[in-house]
């Protein structure tokens, strides 16, 4: 199961304030423990929303609209994320509880969300094509002359 630990933005991250050296070291140690356990897939911090764009689709079949940051609602914005792959929700929660306060000011907030599992096709597409071709050949053989059909039944 894959989970994302979403670090919510705050006034400091939105202002572009870099974390303290102490917090950087704590986050590096946390990420190292995730990597050592073999569960870390990715961990990144994001630039403030002032450097971002928001693309919205206001109506069906309409052209998208682009808004230039910064965006309002710090708590609705993301400052970074950590992506992990674990065996259970309980394990994901344990890792999330170990993450240091992401801003170091006592205002940190982490949202834990499970990713959808990748959709796996029931069959290999190439196999499906081959099976369809074979079924077509079988159907053609069934429609062949009764003498040939009778001969095939004896084999």
Secondary structure, 3 states (H helix, E strand, C coil): CEEEEEEECCHHHHCCCCCCHHHHHHHHHHHHHHHHCCCEEEEEECCCHHHCEEEECCCCCCCCEEEECCCCCHHHCEEEEEEEECCCHHHHHHHHHHCCCCCCCCCCCEEEEECCCCCCCCCCHHHHHHHHHHHHHHHHHHCCCHHHHHHHHHC
